[in-house]
Amino acid sequence: INIMSTQNLTHLEAVKKIKELSEAARICMFCTELEKVPVNSRPMTLQETDENGNLWFISSDTSNKNFEIKEDRRVQLFFMNNGDSQYLSVYGTASVYKDKTTIEDKWSAMANAWFDGKDDPHVSIIRVEPKETYYWDTKAGKLVSLLSFVASAVTGNKTDNSDGIEGNATV
């Protein structure tokens, strides 16, 4: 039996690790309608993970995922970096942006494969704010929980470990 060790990270370490793992993997399974079985999921390419740990994506405002986010903003992202045996799970809250400033800031030339440039009226930007995040580093034998690290940073409160999650991030 292989027992994984659990590690706790501070807020800054947690953000750095989420950025490192998500940007290395680049593609995730983006899941919506988490109350339904099976959940809706589709592969999505990450544009960037910012300095606050928010994950950014480009999406069509006519896509099912955008409609599903309007009904329920809770999403789950699964990243795999098989080459380095690293896996990342991000549960968070999605927000959809249509303003030109955000589109300009997050636009990637790769998105031209799906849109008629950044002025395409269907371009939207999705930001996922992490709430509960885990990663597995199977080479090092670690399971790391980054519970509510963004909320802790904003409120200045320590995270609550009352629901049995193995470890938490401190700020």
QUIMOPE-V846274 format. One record per pair of residues at least 24 apart in sequence whose ideal C-beta (glycine too) atoms are under 10 Angstrom apart, sorted by the first residue. I is the first residue (numbers start at 0). J is the second residue. If there is no record, write none. Layout:
i=I j=J
i=I j=J
//
This chain:
i=1 j=137
i=1 j=140
i=2 j=140
i=2 j=142
i=3 j=135
i=3 j=136
i=3 j=137
i=3 j=139
i=3 j=140
i=3 j=141
i=3 j=142
i=3 j=143
i=3 j=165
i=4 j=136
i=4 j=139
i=4 j=140
i=4 j=141
i=4 j=142
i=4 j=143
i=4 j=165
i=4 j=166
i=5 j=133
i=5 j=141
i=5 j=142
i=5 j=143
i=5 j=144
i=5 j=164
i=5 j=165
i=5 j=166
i=6 j=134
i=6 j=136
i=6 j=139
i=6 j=141
i=6 j=142
i=6 j=143
i=6 j=144
i=6 j=145
i=6 j=165
i=6 j=166
i=7 j=143
i=7 j=144
i=7 j=145
i=7 j=146
i=7 j=158
i=7 j=160
i=7 j=165
i=7 j=166
i=7 j=167
i=7 j=168
i=7 j=169
i=8 j=132
i=8 j=134
i=8 j=143
i=8 j=144
i=8 j=145
i=8 j=148
i=8 j=166
i=8 j=167
i=8 j=168
i=8 j=169
i=9 j=145
i=9 j=148
i=9 j=151
i=9 j=152
i=9 j=168
i=9 j=169
i=9 j=170
i=10 j=51
i=10 j=52
i=10 j=145
i=10 j=148
i=10 j=149
i=10 j=151
i=10 j=152
i=10 j=153
i=10 j=158
i=10 j=168
i=10 j=169
i=10 j=170
i=11 j=50
i=11 j=52
i=11 j=148
i=11 j=152
i=11 j=168
i=11 j=170
i=12 j=143
i=12 j=145
i=12 j=148
i=12 j=168
i=12 j=169
i=13 j=52
i=13 j=129
i=13 j=132
i=13 j=134
i=13 j=143
i=13 j=144
i=13 j=145
i=13 j=146
i=13 j=148
i=13 j=149
i=13 j=151
i=13 j=152
i=13 j=167
i=13 j=168
i=13 j=169
i=13 j=170
i=14 j=48
i=14 j=49
i=14 j=50
i=14 j=51
i=14 j=52
i=14 j=53
i=14 j=129
i=14 j=132
i=14 j=145
i=14 j=148
i=14 j=149
i=14 j=152
i=14 j=168
i=15 j=48
i=15 j=50
i=15 j=52
i=16 j=52
i=16 j=85
i=16 j=87
i=16 j=132
i=16 j=134
i=16 j=136
i=16 j=143
i=16 j=145
i=16 j=148
i=16 j=168
i=17 j=48
i=17 j=51
i=17 j=52
i=17 j=53
i=17 j=54
i=17 j=78
i=17 j=87
i=17 j=89
i=17 j=129
i=17 j=132
i=17 j=134
i=17 j=145
i=17 j=148
i=17 j=149
i=18 j=47
i=18 j=48
i=18 j=49
i=18 j=50
i=18 j=51
i=18 j=52
i=18 j=53
i=18 j=54
i=19 j=48
i=19 j=80
i=19 j=85
i=19 j=87
i=19 j=134
i=20 j=48
i=20 j=78
i=20 j=79
i=20 j=80
i=20 j=83
i=20 j=85
i=20 j=86
i=20 j=87
i=20 j=89
i=20 j=132
i=20 j=134
i=20 j=135
i=20 j=136
i=20 j=143
i=21 j=45
i=21 j=47
i=21 j=48
i=21 j=52
i=21 j=54
i=21 j=76
i=21 j=78
i=21 j=80
i=21 j=87
i=21 j=89
i=21 j=127
i=21 j=129
i=21 j=132
i=21 j=134
i=22 j=46
i=22 j=47
i=22 j=48
i=22 j=54
i=22 j=78
i=22 j=80
i=23 j=78
i=23 j=80
i=23 j=82
i=23 j=83
i=23 j=85
i=23 j=87
i=24 j=76
i=24 j=77
i=24 j=78
i=24 j=79
i=24 j=80
i=24 j=81
i=24 j=82
i=24 j=83
i=24 j=85
i=24 j=86
i=24 j=87
i=25 j=78
i=25 j=80
i=26 j=78
i=26 j=79
i=26 j=80
i=27 j=54
i=27 j=56
i=27 j=75
i=27 j=76
i=27 j=77
i=27 j=78
i=27 j=79
i=27 j=87
i=27 j=88
i=27 j=89
i=27 j=127
i=28 j=75
i=28 j=76
i=28 j=77
i=28 j=78
i=28 j=79
i=28 j=88
i=29 j=54
i=29 j=56
i=29 j=58
i=29 j=64
i=29 j=68
i=29 j=74
i=29 j=75
i=29 j=76
i=29 j=77
i=29 j=89
i=29 j=93
i=29 j=125
i=29 j=127
i=30 j=64
i=30 j=67
i=30 j=73
i=30 j=74
i=30 j=75
i=30 j=76
i=30 j=77
i=30 j=90
i=31 j=63
i=31 j=64
i=31 j=65
i=31 j=66
i=31 j=67
i=31 j=68
i=31 j=70
i=31 j=71
i=31 j=72
i=31 j=73
i=31 j=74
i=31 j=75
i=31 j=93
i=32 j=63
i=32 j=64
i=32 j=67
i=32 j=68
i=32 j=70
i=32 j=71
i=32 j=73
i=32 j=74
i=33 j=67
i=33 j=71
i=33 j=73
i=33 j=74
i=33 j=75
i=33 j=90
i=34 j=71
i=34 j=73
i=35 j=67
i=35 j=71
i=38 j=67
i=38 j=74
i=38 j=75
i=39 j=63
i=39 j=64
i=39 j=67
i=39 j=74
i=40 j=64
i=40 j=74
i=40 j=75
i=40 j=76
i=40 j=77
i=42 j=77
i=43 j=76
i=43 j=125
i=43 j=127
i=44 j=107
i=44 j=109
i=44 j=110
i=45 j=76
i=45 j=78
i=45 j=127
i=46 j=104
i=46 j=105
i=46 j=106
i=46 j=107
i=46 j=109
i=46 j=110
i=46 j=124
i=46 j=125
i=46 j=126
i=47 j=104
i=47 j=105
i=47 j=107
i=48 j=89
i=48 j=127
i=48 j=129
i=49 j=105
i=49 j=126
i=51 j=126
i=51 j=128
i=51 j=129
i=51 j=149
i=51 j=152
i=51 j=153
i=52 j=89
i=52 j=91
i=52 j=127
i=52 j=128
i=52 j=129
i=52 j=132
i=52 j=145
i=52 j=148
i=52 j=149
i=52 j=152
i=53 j=91
i=53 j=94
i=53 j=126
i=53 j=127
i=53 j=128
i=53 j=129
i=53 j=149
i=54 j=78
i=54 j=89
i=54 j=91
i=54 j=93
i=54 j=125
i=54 j=126
i=54 j=127
i=54 j=128
i=54 j=129
i=55 j=96
i=55 j=101
i=55 j=104
i=55 j=105
i=55 j=107
i=55 j=124
i=55 j=125
i=55 j=126
i=55 j=127
i=56 j=93
i=56 j=95
i=56 j=105
i=56 j=110
i=56 j=123
i=56 j=124
i=56 j=125
i=56 j=126
i=56 j=127
i=57 j=102
i=57 j=105
i=57 j=106
i=57 j=107
i=57 j=109
i=57 j=110
i=57 j=113
i=57 j=114
i=57 j=117
i=57 j=122
i=57 j=123
i=57 j=124
i=57 j=125
i=58 j=93
i=58 j=95
i=58 j=110
i=58 j=113
i=58 j=114
i=58 j=121
i=58 j=122
i=58 j=123
i=58 j=124
i=58 j=125
i=59 j=110
i=59 j=113
i=59 j=114
i=59 j=119
i=59 j=121
i=59 j=122
i=59 j=123
i=60 j=95
i=60 j=97
i=60 j=119
i=60 j=120
i=60 j=121
i=60 j=122
i=60 j=123
i=60 j=124
i=61 j=120
i=61 j=121
i=61 j=123
i=62 j=113
i=62 j=121
i=62 j=123
i=62 j=125
i=64 j=93
i=64 j=95
i=64 j=123
i=64 j=125
i=65 j=93
i=65 j=95
i=65 j=121
i=65 j=123
i=65 j=125
i=66 j=95
i=67 j=93
i=68 j=92
i=68 j=93
i=68 j=94
i=68 j=95
i=68 j=123
i=68 j=125
i=68 j=127
i=69 j=93
i=69 j=95
i=72 j=127
i=72 j=128
i=73 j=130
i=74 j=125
i=74 j=127
i=74 j=128
i=74 j=130
i=75 j=127
i=75 j=131
i=76 j=127
i=76 j=129
i=76 j=132
i=78 j=134
i=79 j=135
i=80 j=134
i=80 j=136
i=81 j=137
i=83 j=136
i=83 j=137
i=83 j=138
i=84 j=135
i=84 j=136
i=84 j=137
i=84 j=138
i=84 j=139
i=85 j=134
i=85 j=135
i=85 j=136
i=85 j=137
i=85 j=138
i=85 j=139
i=85 j=141
i=86 j=133
i=86 j=134
i=86 j=135
i=86 j=136
i=86 j=137
i=86 j=142
i=87 j=129
i=87 j=132
i=87 j=133
i=87 j=134
i=87 j=135
i=87 j=136
i=87 j=143
i=87 j=145
i=88 j=129
i=88 j=131
i=88 j=132
i=88 j=133
i=88 j=134
i=88 j=135
i=88 j=145
i=89 j=127
i=89 j=128
i=89 j=129
i=89 j=130
i=89 j=131
i=89 j=132
i=89 j=133
i=89 j=134
i=89 j=145
i=90 j=127
i=90 j=129
i=90 j=130
i=90 j=131
i=90 j=132
i=90 j=133
i=90 j=146
i=90 j=147
i=91 j=126
i=91 j=127
i=91 j=128
i=91 j=129
i=91 j=130
i=91 j=131
i=91 j=132
i=91 j=149
i=92 j=126
i=92 j=127
i=92 j=128
i=92 j=129
i=92 j=130
i=92 j=149
i=93 j=125
i=93 j=126
i=93 j=127
i=93 j=128
i=94 j=124
i=94 j=125
i=94 j=126
i=94 j=127
i=94 j=128
i=95 j=123
i=95 j=124
i=95 j=125
i=95 j=126
i=96 j=122
i=96 j=123
i=96 j=124
i=96 j=125
i=96 j=126
i=97 j=121
i=97 j=122
i=97 j=123
i=97 j=124
i=98 j=123
i=98 j=124
i=100 j=124
i=101 j=126
i=128 j=153
i=131 j=158
i=131 j=162
i=131 j=164
i=131 j=167
i=132 j=168
i=133 j=164
i=133 j=165
i=133 j=166
i=142 j=166
i=143 j=168
i=144 j=168
//
